[in-house]
């Protein structure tokens, strides 16, 4: 197997970690690109910045279906985003700094609030 071929590396990840669909990895990669493009100039983004970008990207791409689409791929919390990112880091598909860790993705935001709440009628926003 040619380990420099990204598609082969991804197949290896998918064989080792069955929690996430192939689409989850493509989405996280696209979400990273989306996040970096929003910056004034390209630079490394940390876990929290990536989580914010992923949320915005999902809402833009899938609207009120965001939470459902992500769950279909195995992504149900911000920790899942971190697991996918670090699966890609560990195989060389993504880079990281010494300061980056899985813990950066812990307790980022509640998926219900992040992906459902923006689409609820206004009176539901003030009830909590």
C-alpha positions in Angstrom: 0.0 0.0 0.0 1.3 3.4 -0.9 1.1 5.4 2.4 1.6 8.7 0.6 -1.7 8.4 -1.2 -4.3 10.3 0.9 -7.1 7.9 -0.3 -5.1 4.9 0.9 -4.4 6.6 4.2 -8.1 7.3 4.7 -9.0 3.7 3.9 -6.5 2.6 6.6 -8.1 5.1 9.1 -11.6 3.8 8.2 -10.5 0.2 8.7 -9.0 1.0 12.1 -11.7 3.3 13.5 -15.2 2.3 12.6 -16.9 5.1 14.5 -17.0 7.6 11.6 -18.1 7.5 8.0 -15.8 8.5 5.2 -18.0 11.5 4.6 -17.1 12.7 8.2 -13.5 13.0 7.2 -14.2 14.8 4.0 -16.5 17.2 5.9 -13.9 17.9 8.6 -11.3 18.6 5.9 -13.7 20.9 4.0 -14.6 22.6 7.3 -10.9 23.2 8.0 -10.5 24.7 4.6 -13.6 26.9 5.2 -12.3 28.0 8.5 -8.8 29.0 7.2 -10.4 30.9 4.2 -12.3 33.1 6.7 -9.0 34.3 8.2 -7.3 37.5 7.2 -4.3 35.4 6.2 -3.8 31.7 6.3 -2.4 30.3 9.5 -2.8 27.3 11.8 -6.1 27.3 13.6 -6.6 25.8 17.1 -9.3 23.4 18.1 -11.7 26.0 19.3 -11.4 28.0 16.1 -11.9 24.9 14.1 -15.0 24.0 16.1 -16.5 27.4 15.4 -15.7 27.1 11.7 -17.2 23.5 11.6 -20.4 24.8 13.2 -20.7 27.7 10.7 -19.8 25.4 7.8 -22.3 22.8 8.7 -25.1 25.4 9.1 -24.2 26.9 5.7 -24.1 23.5 4.0 -26.9 21.6 5.7 -29.1 24.2 7.5 -31.6 22.7 9.9 -30.5 19.2 8.9 -26.9 19.8 10.2 -27.3 17.8 13.4 -29.0 14.9 11.6 -26.4 14.8 8.7 -23.5 14.9 11.1 -25.0 12.2 13.3 -25.4 10.0 10.3 -21.7 10.1 9.8 -21.0 9.4 13.5 -20.4 13.0 14.6 -22.6 13.8 17.6 -20.4 16.0 19.8 -17.3 18.2 19.6 -15.2 15.4 20.9 -16.0 13.4 17.8 -14.6 16.3 15.7 -11.4 16.0 17.7 -11.2 12.3 17.2 -11.5 12.7 13.5 -8.9 15.5 13.4 -6.4 13.5 15.4 -7.0 10.3 13.4 -5.9 12.5 10.4 -3.0 14.1 12.4 -1.7 10.7 13.4 -1.5 9.5 9.8 -0.1 12.7 8.4 -3.2 14.0 6.6 -3.3 17.0 8.9 -0.6 18.8 10.8 -0.6 20.0 14.4 1.5 22.1 16.8 2.9 20.9 20.1 0.1 22.9 21.8 -2.7 21.0 20.0 -4.5 18.2 21.7 -7.7 16.2 21.7 -8.7 18.1 24.9 -9.1 21.2 22.7 -12.3 19.7 21.4 -13.8 18.7 24.7 -17.1 20.4 25.7 -16.9 22.8 22.8 -20.6 23.3 22.4 -23.9 21.4 22.7 -25.0 20.1 19.3 -28.7 20.8 20.0 -27.9 24.4 20.8 -25.5 24.8 17.9 -27.5 23.1 15.1 -31.2 23.2 16.1 -31.6 26.3 18.1 -30.8 28.8 15.2 -33.9 27.4 13.4 -36.4 27.5 16.3 -39.0 30.3 16.4 -37.8 33.3 18.4 -39.9 32.5 21.5 -37.9 29.3 22.0 -34.7 31.2 22.3 -35.8 33.2 25.3 -37.2 30.2 27.2 -33.8 28.8 28.3 
